[in-house]
Amino acid sequence: MCRSIKQLRNAEIPATDEEIRAAALQFVRKVSGYRKPSKSNQEAFDRAVEEVAEATQKLLGNLASRTPS
């Protein structure tokens, strides 16, 4: 779906907040069809980006590592 979103899961180098937000922004742009939403849709668009970023952060924090501890 979003080929330009890079994989963020990496045990050695954790994703930065900026990388997570950029991926969330790309996802919301793809799903909504807006590169830049209208003023009437800006608040919903921004909220969706933040919610996707939060969900991504939680997901990455909860994934089990393949490397032995």
VEXFI-944544 format. One line per field, with one value per atom (N, C-alpha, C, O): atom name; residue in one letter; y, z, x; residue number from 1. Coordinates in nm, 2 decimals. Each point is the difference from the previous one (the first is absolute). Example, Ala and Ser with C-alpha at 12.3 -4.5 7.8 and 13.67 -1.06 7.14 Angstrom:
<sites>
lumpa <- [N, CA, C, O, N, CA, C, O]
lumza <- [a, a, a, a, s, s, s, s]
v <- [-0.57, 0.12, 0.12, 0.00, 0.11, 0.11, 0.11, 0.11]
w <- [0.78, 0.00, 0.00, 0.07, -0.14, 0.00, 0.08, 0.01]
u <- [1.32, -0.09, 0.09, 0.10, -0.14, 0.09, -0.08, 0.05]
torvo <- [1, 1, 1, 1, 2, 2, 2, 2]
</sites>
This chain:
<sites>
lumpa <- [N, CA, C, O, N, CA, C, O, N, CA, C, O, N, CA, C, O, N, CA, C, O, N, CA, C, O, N, CA, C, O, N, CA, C, O, N, CA, C, O, N, CA, C, O, N, CA, C, O, N, CA, C, O, N, CA, C, O, N, CA, C, O, N, CA, C, O, N, CA, C, O, N, CA, C, O, N, CA, C, O, N, CA, C, O, N, CA, C, O, N, CA, C, O, N, CA, C, O, N, CA, C, O, N, CA, C, O, N, CA, C, O, N, CA, C, O, N, CA, C, O, N, CA, C, O, N, CA, C, O, N, CA, C, O, N, CA, C, O, N, CA, C, O, N, CA, C, O, N, CA, C, O, N, CA, C, O, N, CA, C, O, N, CA, C, O, N, CA, C, O, N, CA, C, O, N, CA, C, O, N, CA, C, O, N, CA, C, O, N, CA, C, O, N, CA, C, O, N, CA, C, O, N, CA, C, O, N, CA, C, O, N, CA, C, O, N, CA, C, O, N, CA, C, O, N, CA, C, O, N, CA, C, O, N, CA, C, O, N, CA, C, O, N, CA, C, O, N, CA, C, O, N, CA, C, O, N, CA, C, O, N, CA, C, O, N, CA, C, O, N, CA, C, O, N, CA, C, O, N, CA, C, O, N, CA, C, O, N, CA, C, O, N, CA, C, O, N, CA, C, O, N, CA, C, O, N, CA, C, O]
lumza <- [m, m, m, m, c, c, c, c, r, r, r, r, s, s, s, s, i, i, i, i, k, k, k, k, q, q, q, q, l, l, l, l, r, r, r, r, n, n, n, n, a, a, a, a, e, e, e, e, i, i, i, i, p, p, p, p, a, a, a, a, t, t, t, t, d, d, d, d, e, e, e, e, e, e, e, e, i, i, i, i, r, r, r, r, a, a, a, a, a, a, a, a, a, a, a, a, l, l, l, l, q, q, q, q, f, f, f, f, v, v, v, v, r, r, r, r, k, k, k, k, v, v, v, v, s, s, s, s, g, g, g, g, y, y, y, y, r, r, r, r, k, k, k, k, p, p, p, p, s, s, s, s, k, k, k, k, s, s, s, s, n, n, n, n, q, q, q, q, e, e, e, e, a, a, a, a, f, f, f, f, d, d, d, d, r, r, r, r, a, a, a, a, v, v, v, v, e, e, e, e, e, e, e, e, v, v, v, v, a, a, a, a, e, e, e, e, a, a, a, a, t, t, t, t, q, q, q, q, k, k, k, k, l, l, l, l, l, l, l, l, g, g, g, g, n, n, n, n, l, l, l, l, a, a, a, a, s, s, s, s, r, r, r, r, t, t, t, t, p, p, p, p, s, s, s, s]
v <- [-0.12, 0.12, 0.12, 0.09, -0.07, 0.12, -0.04, -0.03, 0.01, -0.05, 0.09, -0.05, 0.17, 0.09, 0.01, 0.06, -0.13, 0.00, -0.11, -0.11, 0.15, -0.09, -0.08, 0.04, -0.16, -0.09, 0.07, 0.05, -0.04, 0.07, -0.09, 0.04, -0.17, -0.09, -0.05, -0.06, 0.09, -0.03, -0.01, 0.11, -0.22, -0.02, 0.08, 0.05, -0.03, 0.07, 0.15, 0.07, -0.02, 0.14, 0.03, -0.01, 0.06, 0.02, 0.12, 0.10, -0.10, 0.11, 0.12, 0.00, 0.12, 0.12, 0.05, -0.05, 0.15, 0.05, 0.07, -0.01, 0.07, 0.06, -0.10, 0.02, -0.14, -0.10, -0.06, -0.03, 0.01, -0.05, 0.10, -0.04, 0.17, 0.10, 0.01, 0.01, -0.02, 0.00, -0.12, 0.02, -0.13, -0.12, 0.01, -0.03, 0.09, 0.02, 0.10, -0.02, 0.13, 0.10, -0.06, 0.02, -0.10, -0.07, -0.09, 0.00, -0.07, -0.09, 0.07, -0.03, 0.14, 0.08, 0.06, 0.01, 0.04, 0.06, -0.10, 0.03, -0.15, -0.11, -0.04, -0.01, -0.01, -0.04, 0.11, -0.03, 0.15, 0.11, 0.05, 0.06, -0.08, 0.06, 0.14, 0.06, 0.00, 0.14, 0.00, -0.06, 0.15, 0.03, 0.11, 0.00, 0.10, 0.11, 0.02, 0.03, -0.06, 0.01, 0.14, 0.09, -0.07, 0.13, 0.05, -0.08, 0.20, 0.06, -0.07, -0.03, -0.01, -0.06, -0.15, -0.05, -0.01, -0.13, -0.01, -0.11, 0.23, 0.00, -0.06, -0.08, 0.11, -0.05, -0.15, -0.07, 0.02, -0.15, -0.07, -0.10, 0.16, -0.05, -0.01, -0.10, 0.21, 0.01, -0.09, -0.07, 0.05, -0.09, -0.14, -0.08, 0.04, -0.13, -0.03, -0.11, 0.21, -0.02, -0.03, -0.09, 0.17, -0.02, -0.14, -0.07, 0.03, -0.13, -0.12, -0.09, 0.10, -0.10, -0.01, -0.10, 0.22, 0.00, -0.06, -0.08, 0.11, -0.06, -0.15, -0.07, 0.02, -0.14, -0.07, -0.11, 0.18, -0.06, -0.01, -0.10, 0.21, -0.01, -0.11, -0.07, 0.05, -0.11, -0.14, -0.08, 0.07, -0.12, -0.04, -0.11, 0.21, -0.03, -0.03, -0.08, 0.14, -0.02, -0.14, -0.05, 0.00, -0.13, -0.12, -0.12, 0.14, -0.11, -0.08, 0.06, -0.19, -0.08, 0.00, -0.01, 0.01, 0.00, -0.15, -0.09, 0.07, -0.13, -0.04, -0.12, 0.22, -0.03, -0.05, 0.05, -0.15, -0.05, 0.10, 0.08, -0.08, 0.10, -0.05, 0.07]
w <- [0.00, 0.00, 0.00, -0.09, 0.19, 0.01, -0.02, 0.10, -0.21, -0.03, 0.05, 0.03, -0.02, 0.05, 0.15, 0.05, 0.02, 0.15, 0.03, -0.04, 0.11, 0.03, 0.12, 0.09, -0.08, 0.12, 0.12, -0.01, 0.12, 0.11, 0.11, 0.10, -0.11, 0.11, -0.03, -0.10, 0.20, 0.00, 0.14, 0.07, -0.02, 0.14, 0.03, 0.11, -0.21, 0.03, -0.01, 0.08, -0.17, -0.01, 0.01, -0.10, 0.21, 0.01, -0.08, -0.02, -0.03, -0.08, 0.09, 0.11, -0.18, 0.07, -0.01, -0.08, 0.17, 0.00, -0.14, -0.05, -0.01, -0.13, -0.11, -0.09, 0.10, -0.10, 0.01, -0.10, 0.23, 0.02, -0.05, -0.06, 0.09, -0.04, -0.16, -0.06, 0.00, -0.15, -0.06, -0.10, 0.16, -0.05, 0.02, -0.09, 0.21, 0.02, -0.10, -0.05, 0.03, -0.10, -0.14, -0.06, 0.02, -0.13, -0.01, -0.10, 0.21, 0.00, 0.00, -0.08, 0.15, 0.00, -0.13, -0.05, -0.01, -0.14, -0.10, -0.08, 0.09, -0.09, 0.02, -0.10, 0.22, 0.04, -0.04, -0.05, 0.09, -0.02, -0.15, -0.04, -0.03, -0.13, -0.01, -0.11, 0.23, 0.00, 0.03, 0.09, -0.17, 0.03, 0.11, 0.09, -0.12, 0.09, 0.01, -0.10, 0.22, 0.01, -0.01, 0.03, -0.06, 0.01, 0.15, 0.09, -0.08, 0.14, 0.08, 0.12, -0.18, 0.07, 0.04, 0.09, -0.15, 0.03, 0.07, 0.04, -0.02, 0.06, 0.14, 0.04, 0.05, 0.14, 0.00, 0.07, -0.15, 0.00, -0.06, 0.05, -0.15, -0.06, 0.10, 0.02, 0.05, 0.10, 0.11, 0.05, 0.00, 0.11, -0.05, 0.08, -0.20, -0.05, 0.00, 0.03, -0.08, 0.00, 0.14, 0.02, 0.08, 0.14, 0.05, 0.07, -0.10, 0.05, -0.07, 0.07, -0.19, -0.07, 0.06, 0.02, 0.00, 0.06, 0.14, 0.03, 0.05, 0.13, -0.01, 0.08, -0.17, -0.01, -0.05, 0.04, -0.13, -0.05, 0.11, 0.02, 0.06, 0.12, 0.09, 0.05, -0.02, 0.09, -0.06, 0.06, -0.19, -0.07, 0.01, 0.04, -0.08, 0.00, 0.14, 0.02, 0.09, 0.13, 0.05, 0.10, -0.16, 0.05, -0.08, 0.04, -0.15, -0.09, 0.07, 0.06, -0.06, 0.06, -0.10, -0.12, 0.18, -0.08, -0.04, 0.08, -0.19, -0.04, 0.06, 0.01, 0.03, 0.06, 0.14, 0.08, -0.04, 0.13, 0.11, -0.03, 0.14, 0.11, 0.08, 0.09]
u <- [0.08, -0.08, 0.09, -0.01, 0.09, 0.08, 0.15, 0.07, -0.03, 0.13, 0.12, 0.11, -0.14, 0.11, 0.02, 0.09, -0.18, 0.02, 0.10, -0.02, 0.12, 0.11, -0.04, -0.07, 0.13, -0.02, 0.06, 0.12, -0.19, 0.05, 0.05, 0.07, -0.11, 0.04, 0.14, 0.04, 0.05, 0.14, 0.05, 0.00, 0.04, 0.04, 0.13, 0.01, 0.07, 0.13, -0.01, 0.06, -0.15, -0.01, -0.15, -0.07, 0.02, -0.14, -0.05, 0.08, -0.20, -0.05, -0.01, -0.04, 0.06, -0.01, -0.15, -0.07, 0.04, -0.13, -0.03, -0.11, 0.21, -0.02, -0.03, -0.08, 0.15, -0.02, -0.14, -0.07, 0.02, -0.13, -0.11, -0.09, 0.11, -0.09, -0.01, -0.10, 0.22, 0.01, -0.08, -0.07, 0.09, -0.07, -0.15, -0.08, 0.04, -0.15, -0.05, -0.11, 0.18, -0.05, -0.01, -0.10, 0.19, -0.01, -0.12, -0.07, 0.05, -0.12, -0.13, -0.09, 0.08, -0.13, -0.02, -0.11, 0.22, -0.01, -0.06, -0.08, 0.14, -0.04, -0.15, -0.08, 0.04, -0.13, -0.10, -0.11, 0.14, -0.10, 0.00, -0.10, 0.21, 0.00, 0.05, 0.00, 0.03, 0.05, 0.15, 0.05, 0.01, 0.14, 0.00, 0.07, -0.16, -0.03, -0.15, -0.06, 0.00, -0.14, -0.05, 0.08, -0.21, -0.06, 0.00, 0.01, -0.04, -0.01, -0.11, 0.02, -0.13, -0.10, 0.03, -0.06, 0.16, 0.04, 0.14, 0.04, 0.02, 0.13, 0.01, 0.09, -0.19, 0.00, -0.01, 0.07, -0.16, -0.02, 0.12, 0.04, 0.02, 0.12, 0.12, 0.07, -0.05, 0.11, -0.02, 0.09, -0.22, -0.03, 0.03, 0.05, -0.09, 0.03, 0.15, 0.04, 0.04, 0.14, 0.05, 0.08, -0.12, 0.05, -0.05, 0.08, -0.20, -0.05, 0.07, 0.03, 0.00, 0.08, 0.14, 0.06, 0.00, 0.14, 0.00, 0.09, -0.19, -0.01, -0.02, 0.06, -0.15, -0.02, 0.13, 0.03, 0.04, 0.13, 0.10, 0.07, -0.06, 0.09, -0.03, 0.09, -0.22, -0.04, 0.03, 0.05, -0.08, 0.03, 0.15, 0.04, 0.04, 0.15, 0.05, 0.09, -0.15, 0.04, -0.05, 0.06, -0.16, -0.05, 0.04, -0.02, 0.09, 0.04, 0.11, 0.10, -0.10, 0.10, 0.12, -0.01, 0.13, 0.12, 0.04, -0.03, 0.08, 0.05, 0.13, 0.03, 0.04, 0.14, -0.02, -0.08, 0.16, -0.01, 0.05, 0.09, -0.15, 0.04, 0.11, 0.05]
torvo <- [1, 1, 1, 1, 2, 2, 2, 2, 3, 3, 3, 3, 4, 4, 4, 4, 5, 5, 5, 5, 6, 6, 6, 6, 7, 7, 7, 7, 8, 8, 8, 8, 9, 9, 9, 9, 10, 10, 10, 10, 11, 11, 11, 11, 12, 12, 12, 12, 13, 13, 13, 13, 14, 14, 14, 14, 15, 15, 15, 15, 16, 16, 16, 16, 17, 17, 17, 17, 18, 18, 18, 18, 19, 19, 19, 19, 20, 20, 20, 20, 21, 21, 21, 21, 22, 22, 22, 22, 23, 23, 23, 23, 24, 24, 24, 24, 25, 25, 25, 25, 26, 26, 26, 26, 27, 27, 27, 27, 28, 28, 28, 28, 29, 29, 29, 29, 30, 30, 30, 30, 31, 31, 31, 31, 32, 32, 32, 32, 33, 33, 33, 33, 34, 34, 34, 34, 35, 35, 35, 35, 36, 36, 36, 36, 37, 37, 37, 37, 38, 38, 38, 38, 39, 39, 39, 39, 40, 40, 40, 40, 41, 41, 41, 41, 42, 42, 42, 42, 43, 43, 43, 43, 44, 44, 44, 44, 45, 45, 45, 45, 46, 46, 46, 46, 47, 47, 47, 47, 48, 48, 48, 48, 49, 49, 49, 49, 50, 50, 50, 50, 51, 51, 51, 51, 52, 52, 52, 52, 53, 53, 53, 53, 54, 54, 54, 54, 55, 55, 55, 55, 56, 56, 56, 56, 57, 57, 57, 57, 58, 58, 58, 58, 59, 59, 59, 59, 60, 60, 60, 60, 61, 61, 61, 61, 62, 62, 62, 62, 63, 63, 63, 63, 64, 64, 64, 64, 65, 65, 65, 65, 66, 66, 66, 66, 67, 67, 67, 67, 68, 68, 68, 68, 69, 69, 69, 69]
</sites>
